């Protein structure tokens, strides 16, 4: 993960150091059906970097295509697991608001499932743009909330109970505004939906029992307020997970304020 403020940085470090050993296993394959490589328009032998790379599941999609894959993450534990799982990934511990990447050096700068941990992601997206090579793309993927404010607020409340390092559940329109405010022009966007189980989302062994109980209690009382479509399935619950992908390039003509 990556963060830009001191208090949030401490929460992210605490949560993901704790979960590093099991996170990669629980989230394995979650990007496999999203056709990410084709969507990214990445070319063979490209340089690909991910901000908030975690254990490297997203970067694994670019194995055999990219010449180099750089995983930037705030948490040493997640970076260590990424190296163990795939020694060909270059894992670097750093904050996304100060990327250790040369300007205009990376063909694809990506962030997957990270921005919802950042209270103010604009400095991070601007850094991604700074590192972007001429002709390259920024790809941002994140889980998103409904556009209705009350549902987004309830979803954030639930997510924070589940994971205290969660900052904000944003609707797609907010991600679009952040990307544009960073001086990027959107060239493609895509929404995907999947049905998940609460028991997998709150995997025993990764999450404390008391937190699992608190999440289940919230879902039983207020799950319908989140817009996540919770439905009972025996002793479990199903819900809808929405992910939004945005592909962007540097906006403005060469030599302008946005170049």
C-alpha positions in Angstrom: 0.0 0.0 0.0 0.9 3.6 -0.1 0.0 6.7 1.9 0.6 10.4 2.1 -0.1 11.5 5.7 1.6 10.4 8.9 -1.5 9.0 10.7 -2.7 7.2 7.7 0.8 5.9 7.0 1.0 4.4 10.4 -2.4 2.7 10.0 -1.5 1.2 6.6 1.8 -0.1 7.9 0.2 -1.7 11.0 -2.6 -3.3 9.0 -0.6 -4.7 6.1 2.4 -5.8 8.2 -0.1 -7.8 10.2 -1.8 -9.3 7.1 1.2 -9.7 4.8 1.6 -13.4 5.2 -2.0 -14.2 4.1 -3.0 -11.3 1.9 -1.4 -12.6 -1.3 -3.1 -16.0 -0.9 -6.6 -14.4 -0.1 -6.4 -12.0 -3.1 -4.8 -14.4 -5.6 -6.5 -14.3 -9.0 -8.8 -11.3 -8.3 -7.5 -9.4 -11.3 -7.3 -12.4 -13.7 -10.6 -12.0 -15.5 -10.4 -8.2 -16.0 -8.4 -8.3 -19.2 -6.0 -5.8 -17.6 -3.0 -6.3 -20.0 -5.1 -5.6 -23.1 -6.8 -2.7 -21.4 -3.5 -1.2 -20.5 -2.3 -1.1 -24.1 1.2 -2.0 -22.8 3.8 -2.9 -25.4 6.3 -5.7 -25.3 9.5 -5.0 -23.3 7.8 -2.0 -21.5 8.8 -0.8 -18.1 5.8 -1.2 -15.7 5.6 0.1 -12.2 2.8 -0.3 -9.7 2.2 2.1 -6.8 0.8 0.3 -3.7 1.7 -3.0 -5.2 1.2 -5.2 -2.1 2.3 -8.8 -2.7 2.5 -8.4 -6.5 -0.7 -10.0 -7.7 -1.4 -7.2 -10.2 2.1 -7.0 -11.6 2.1 -10.8 -12.1 -0.3 -10.2 -15.0 2.6 -8.5 -16.9 5.1 -11.4 -16.5 6.6 -12.3 -19.9 5.4 -9.0 -21.4 7.2 -6.2 -19.5 11.0 -6.0 -19.5 11.0 -4.8 -15.9 8.3 -4.7 -13.2 8.7 -2.4 -10.3 6.6 -2.9 -7.2 6.4 0.2 -5.0 4.8 -0.3 -1.6 4.8 1.5 1.8 5.0 -1.7 3.8 8.1 -3.8 4.2 6.2 -7.0 4.9 4.2 -6.8 1.7 7.3 -6.0 -0.4 9.1 -9.0 1.2 6.3 -11.3 0.3 6.2 -9.9 -3.3 10.0 -10.7 -3.6 9.5 -14.2 -2.3 6.6 -14.9 -4.6 8.3 -13.6 -7.7 12.1 -12.8 -7.5 11.9 -11.1 -10.9 9.8 -8.3 -9.5 11.8 -5.3 -8.2 10.2 -4.5 -4.9 10.9 -1.1 -3.4 9.6 0.3 -0.1 8.5 3.9 -0.6 5.6 6.3 -0.3 3.5 6.9 -3.4 3.7 10.7 -2.8 7.5 10.5 -3.4 8.2 7.8 -5.9 11.8 6.7 -6.3 11.4 6.7 -10.1 13.0 9.0 -12.6 10.8 11.5 -14.4 9.4 10.3 -17.7 10.9 6.8 -17.3 8.0 4.4 -17.0 5.8 3.2 -19.8 2.9 2.1 -17.6 2.4 3.5 -14.1 -0.4 1.6 -12.4 -2.2 1.6 -9.1 -4.6 -1.2 -8.3 -6.8 -1.4 -5.2 -4.8 1.2 -3.4 -6.3 4.7 -3.6 -9.1 3.9 -1.2 -6.4 3.7 1.5 -5.3 7.3 0.8 -7.3 10.3 2.2 -5.8 12.6 -0.5 -4.6 10.7 -3.5 -4.0 13.6 -5.8 -0.3 14.0 -4.9 0.2 10.3 -5.6 -1.5 10.5 -9.0 0.6 13.6 -9.9 3.7 11.6 -9.0 2.5 8.8 -11.2 2.2 11.3 -14.0 5.7 12.7 -13.3 7.2 9.2 -13.8 5.2 8.6 -17.0 7.4 8.1 -20.1 6.3 9.9 -23.3 3.6 7.9 -25.0 3.0 5.9 -21.9 -0.2 5.4 -19.8 -1.3 5.7 -16.2 -3.7 2.9 -15.2 -5.8 3.3 -12.0 -8.1 0.5 -10.7 -9.9 0.7 -7.5 -13.0 -0.7 -5.8 -15.8 1.9 -6.0 -18.9 3.0 -4.1 -22.2 3.9 -5.6 -22.7 7.5 -6.7 -25.4 8.1 -4.1 -23.6 9.9 -1.2 -25.4 8.1 1.6 -24.5 4.7 0.2 -20.9 5.7 -0.3 -20.8 7.0 3.3 -22.2 3.7 4.7 -19.8 1.7 2.6 -16.9 3.7 4.0 -18.1 3.0 7.5 -18.3 -0.7 6.9 -14.9 -0.8 5.2 -13.3 1.0 8.1 -14.7 -1.5 10.6 -13.2 -4.3 8.4 -9.9 -2.5 7.8 -9.0 0.6 9.8 -6.5 1.7 7.1 -9.4 2.2 4.7 -9.7 6.0 4.1 -12.6 6.7 1.7 -15.0 4.7 -0.6 -15.2 6.8 -3.7 -17.7 6.6 -6.6 -16.3 6.4 -10.2 -17.0 10.1 -10.8 -14.6 11.0 -8.0 -11.8 8.9 -9.5 -12.4 10.6 -12.8 -12.0 14.0 -11.2 -8.8 13.0 -9.4 -7.2 11.7 -12.6 -8.1 14.9 -14.5 -6.9 17.1 -11.7 -3.5 15.4 -11.9 -3.1 16.7 -15.5 -4.1 13.4 -17.2 -6.5 12.8 -20.0 -8.7 9.7 -19.9 -8.5 7.5 -22.9 -10.5 4.5 -21.7 -12.6 3.4 -18.7 -14.3 0.2 -17.6 -16.5 -1.0 -14.8 -16.6 -4.6 -13.7 -18.7 -6.4 -11.1 -18.2 -9.6 -9.3 -20.2 -11.5 -6.6 -18.1 -12.3 -3.5 -18.7 -14.1 -0.2 -18.4 -12.3 3.1 -16.5 -15.3 4.5 -13.8 -14.8 1.8 -13.7 -11.0 2.2 -13.3 -11.5 6.0 -10.9 -14.5 5.8 -10.4 -16.1 9.3 -6.7 -16.1 10.1 -6.2 -12.8 8.4 -8.7 -10.8 10.4 -9.2 -10.9 14.1 -12.4 -12.7 15.3 -13.8 -9.6 16.9 -13.5 -7.7 13.7 -15.2 -10.4 11.7 -18.1 -10.3 14.3 -18.3 -6.5 14.0 -18.5 -6.6 10.2 -21.2 -9.3 10.3 -23.2 -7.3 12.8 -23.0 -4.2 10.6 -24.1 -6.2 7.5 -27.0 -7.7 9.4 -28.2 -4.3 10.7 -27.2 -1.9 7.9 -25.9 -3.8 4.9 -28.7 -2.6 2.7 -27.5 1.0 3.3 -24.2 0.4 1.5 -25.5 -0.3 -2.0 -23.3 -3.4 -2.0 -26.3 -5.7 -2.5 -25.8 -8.0 0.5 -27.9 -11.1 0.5 -28.0 -14.1 2.9 -26.6 -17.4 1.7 -27.0 -19.9 4.5 -24.7 -18.8 7.3 -22.8 -16.5 4.9 -23.6 -13.4 2.8 -23.0 -12.6 -0.8 -22.4 -9.0 -2.0 -21.4 -7.2 -5.2 -17.9 -5.8 -5.6 -17.5 -3.1 -8.2 -14.1 -2.2 -9.7 -13.4 0.8 -11.9 -10.5 1.0 -14.3 -9.3 4.2 -15.8 -6.5 4.5 -18.5 -5.0 7.9 -19.0 -2.2 9.7 -20.7 -0.4 13.0 -20.1 -2.8 15.9 -21.0 -1.9 19.0 -22.9 0.4 19.8 -25.8 4.2 19.5 -25.5 5.7 22.5 -23.6 2.4 23.4 -21.9 1.8 23.4 -18.1 0.6 19.8 -18.4 3.5 18.4 -20.5 
